[in-house]
Amino acid sequence: MTQFLVPNHVIAGNDARLECNYDLEDEVLYAVKWYKDGNEFFHYQPGNDPPKQSFPEFGVDVDFKSSESPLALSTLVISI
């Protein structure tokens, strides 16, 4: 991993972008996974069909239309 960009704060109802940059050199990417509160809410696995998959997680809505890289999350809600 060469860079990891996640906003410190996001106002409820706003969108956010998560970014994980990496340099594989000569290796093949297996997967990139994102978690919230210990639960996986998104993964990108090039060997799968489809390669992108999201999982239900309160307060997280993955915007597939805007998500290549970085990962776009829309209309975030407060999680207490």
Secondary structure, DSSP 8 states (H G I E B T S, - for coil): --EEE--S---TT--EEEEEE---TT-----EEEEETTEEEEEE-TTSSSSEEE--BTTB-B-GGG-SSSEEE-S-----
